[in-house]
Amino acid sequence: MSYKSKKVLITGGLGFVGSNLAIALVKKGAVVTLVDCLLPRQGGNIFNIKPVERKAVVDYADIRDPEAMNELVKNMDYIFHLAGQVSHVDSIKNPLQDLSVNAEGTLVVLEACRRFNPKAKVIFSGTRGQYGTSVRLPVDEEHPMHPKGVYAITNLCAENFVTVYNQVHKLNTIALRITNTYGPRHQMQHDEYGVFNWFIRKAIDGEAIDIFGDGRILRDFLYIDDLVDCLLKCGLTPKAYGQIFNVGTGKPVNFIDLAKKIVKIARSGSIRFTKFTNERKALEPGDYYADITKIKRVVGWKPKVGLDSGIKKTIEFYQEFKKHYWKND
């Protein structure tokens, strides 16, 4: 099985994950269509697909538009549903938009598939944030769900839609709970999501990396190429459909050690400690790292890129293409 000549739709295709996935799929010979309405502050960037701009079709529709999605899903072999409102801060400030994009948008995509392309294979990207505060570590797929913010709740709602459409309407769906991911093509305009890449921006600019609290909270950080590899392998694994999987490294690192690594590899920047803002403190779930036993067993995927190597590759990308990602020069 391969993606050669397969028709693939990527929602959120101009964003961080979608663009990296699009580049990989084009290289594998897929016929790729990207849909992205470039919702402000969510990371959509036409420059992200520069390497394949003449080989992928871009549609600027909104996933909440039933007429557009009804047409876009037709004849697609694979649909990678990656579009979403991803800013935790924006989800608190504007929860109705968060609900509309993440929950309603997902439902529109699923309904379009049910009505016009029930044989399509749908891979949905959720978040480890759905778990909320960990009651045991590492976190496996049976861990209780206690989402702490609106963004986490709407993602859990979307995942439930995906699961129900598999069970009730027999759609071919996979739901992924993805850990914090970093790497090239991530937005660098603000720090409201993607703190890892924000640390890299601060280091490249020779500024201080702000560490909240004592900096000893543990996280599981995944390099984008590993996530893309995971998405591709999931799509080609028949046993994966109807399943929910954690996606991560299973290797925790605290924020102090992460910041030290970034400063060392970038050879610039510094570290300083700061207090949590009230918003961030309310949303902070504490330690998290994933148990990826299930996805290793069913899909045969595991991450390959080490933390030092991933940081180096990310820094090199932004040093070359900085002007396309932030505007303080």
N, C-alpha and C positions, 0 to 999 in steps of 0.2 A: 504494500500500500504506500502511496505517496501523494503529494499535492500537485504533481505535474498535471497541468491542463484543468485542474479543478477550479470551479468558480467559488471564490471566497469573499464574503462581506465582513468588514471590520467596522463595528460602531465605535466612535471615539478614535477614528483612524489617524487623526493628526496629532493625537496626544502622545504621551510618553511611551506607554506600552504598545498602543496601536501602531505607531509609526515604526518602532523597532520590529514588531511582528510583520508588518507589511513588507519591510525590506527583506526579511528572511523568506517570506512566502514568494515574493517575486523571484528571488534567487533560485527557489525550488521549482519555478515554472508555473506557479499558480496564476490564475486570472483574477486580479485583486481589485475590489471596489471598496473605497473608504467613504464612510458617512460621518460627518462632523459639522455641527452648527457653530463651532468656535465660541462656545459659551465663555464669556469673559472670566479670566482668572483661573481657568481650569487646565491650562497648559497646551491647548491646541495651537499648533505652529506649523505653517505651511513649509517652513524650512526643514522641519523634521523629516520630510520625505524627499529631500533633495536628491538622494542617490537613485530614487525610482520614480521621479516626478513624471517622466514620460511613459512609464510602464504601468502605472496604477491610475484608476479612475477615481476622482474625488467628487462626491455629492455633498452639498452643504445643507442637507435637510436636517431637521430636528427629529430625534427618535420618538418624540411624543406626537408626531404627525402621522396618524394612521394611513392616510392616503399615500404618503411618501414611502413609509415602511412596507405597506402592502405590495408596492411595486418593486422595491429594492430586494426583498427576500426571494422573489420569484426566481426559480432556476438555480439558486445558490446551493452548492454542495455543503459548504461550511459557513457558519455564522459565529464569529468571535464577538461576543457582546461585552465590550469594554467601556462603553460610554457611561459617564456618570458625573454627578456633582461630588467632588472629592475633597473640598475644603471643610475641615471640621469647624473652623470659625464661621464660615459662611453658612454652614448648616444650622448654627445656633442663631445667627442674625436673621436668616431667611429660611426657616424650616419648611415652609410650604413649597418653595422652589426645590429644596432637597427632596422632599417627598415626590414632587411632580417628576423630576428628572430620573431619580433612582428607582422609584417604585412604579409610577405610571409609565415611564419610558420603557422599562423592562416588560411590563404587561402588554404594551403596544407591540413590541417586537415579537413576543410569544404569540399573541393573537394573530399577527400577520403570518407567522409560520404555520399556526394551526389551520388557518383558512386557505392559505395560498401555497404553502410548501411544507407539508407535515413530515416529509422525509429528510429535511435539512438537519444537519448535525449542529447543535448549538452549544457553545462553550461559554459559560458565564464567569466573569471575574468578580468575586466578592472580596471581603477583607477580613483579616484576623481580628479586626476591631469588633466584629460581631460577638466575640466571646466575652468582651468586657474584662473585668478583673479576674485573673487566673486563680483558681482554687487548687490547682495542682500543676506541676511542671514536669516534663514538657506537656504542652496542650495537645491532646488528641481530638479526633472528630466527635467523640462522645462527650466532650467537656460541656458543662452547662453553659447556656447562653444568657449573659447578663449585660447586654450592650449599654454603654454609659452615655452615649450622645445620639443626637438625631441622625447623623450620618451612619452610624453603626446600625441603628434601628431600621433605617430605610434600606440598607444593604441586606439585612437579614430578611426583611419583607420581600425584597426582590428575589433572594435565594429561595424563599418559600414558594414564590410564584413559579420559579424554574422547576422546583421539585414536584409541585402539584401538576404542572403541565406534562411532566414526564409520566407521572402515575395515572392521571386521569385521561389525558389526551394522547398518551404514548409518543410524545415528542422525544427525540434523541437529545438529551441534555446532560451536561456535566456542570457541576458547580464547584468553584475553587475558592478557598479562603486563603488569600495571598498575604504574606507577611510584608513588612516594609521593604520596598524595592528601590534601588538606586542605580545610577548609571547615565550614559548619554541620552540627550533629548528630553530630559525632565525640565519642567519650568523652573526658572531661577529668579523670578520677580519678587517673590515673597516667601515667608517661612511658615505659612499656614498649613502646609502638608509637604511631605518630602523633606524632613529635617536633615537627613543625611546629605542630600545634595546642597541644602542651604549651608551646611557646615563647609562643604567644598567651595562654594562661592565665597564665603567669608575668608577662607584660607587663601584662595587665589588672589583676592583683593588685599591681602596683608592685614586683615582686620581680626578682631577678637571673636572667637566662637563662644557664644553664650551657652553655658551649661546650666540647666534648671535644677534647683535643689542640690543634692550632694553628688549628682552625676552617676550614681551607682545602679540606676534602673537598668535592667537587662532587656535587650532587644535582639531580634533575629533578623539580620539584614541580608537581602538576596540581590545579587547582581542581575541586571536586566537580561543579559544573554541567557542566563540560566532560566529565567522566567519564560522567555520566548521558546526555548527548547522544551520546557514543560508544556506550554500551550500546544505546541506542534505535536508532541508525543501523545498528549491526551486525545487530541482530535483523531489520531490514527489508531487508537486502542479501543476496539469494540467493547471490551469488558469494563471500560471506564464509564460508559453511558449509563445514566441512572444513578451515578455515584456522586458523593461529595468528598473533596480532598483538601487537606492542608497542603500549602505550598510554602516552603521555607528552607532554611539550611539545618535547623535543629541545633545550631551552634551559637549560643548567646554571647553577646559582648556588651559591656556597659558603655555609657556615653563618654565617660572620661577617657577610657582606652581608645574609643573610636576617634575622638577629637585629637588625641595625641598622635595616632597613626596618620590622620589626615595632615596635620601640621608638619609632621616629619617627612611624609612623601611629597607634599607640596613645597616644602622648604620655605614656607611663609605662613603668616598667621600666628595667633596665640589663643590662649584659653582663659576664660574668666567665668566665675560662678555668679548666678543671678537667681532671684526668687521667682517662683512660679507666679504667673499672672493668675487672677481668680478664674478666668475662663479655662486656662490650660490645666490648672489644678483640679477643677471639677471634672475634666474629661480624661485625666491621666489614669490609665488602668493598672499601672505598675508593671512588674516583670512579665515578659512574654517570650517564649520560644516554642517552636512547633515540633510536634511529633510527626515525622513524615514517613513513618513505617508503612502506612497504607498505600500511599502513592508509589513508593518504591516497589512494593509487592505487586500492585495491580498494573501500573503503567510502566514500571522499569525505569523510572526517572530518578535522578539525584543530581544535586548541584555540583558543578565542577570548578567554578571560579572562586579562588580564595579571596579573602578580604583585601589583602595588600595589593594583589593584582587588579582587583576591581576598582579600588581607589585610584591606582595609577592610570588605568585606562580612562576613567571618568575625568580626572584632572587633565589629561592630555587632550581629550575631546573639547573641553570647555576652554582650554588655553588657545586652541586653534579657532574655535567658532564662537567665542565669547560675545561678539557683537550681536549675534542673533538671539541671545538669551537674557542679557540684561543691559540697562541703559544708563549706567551711571558714569560712563567714560567722559 
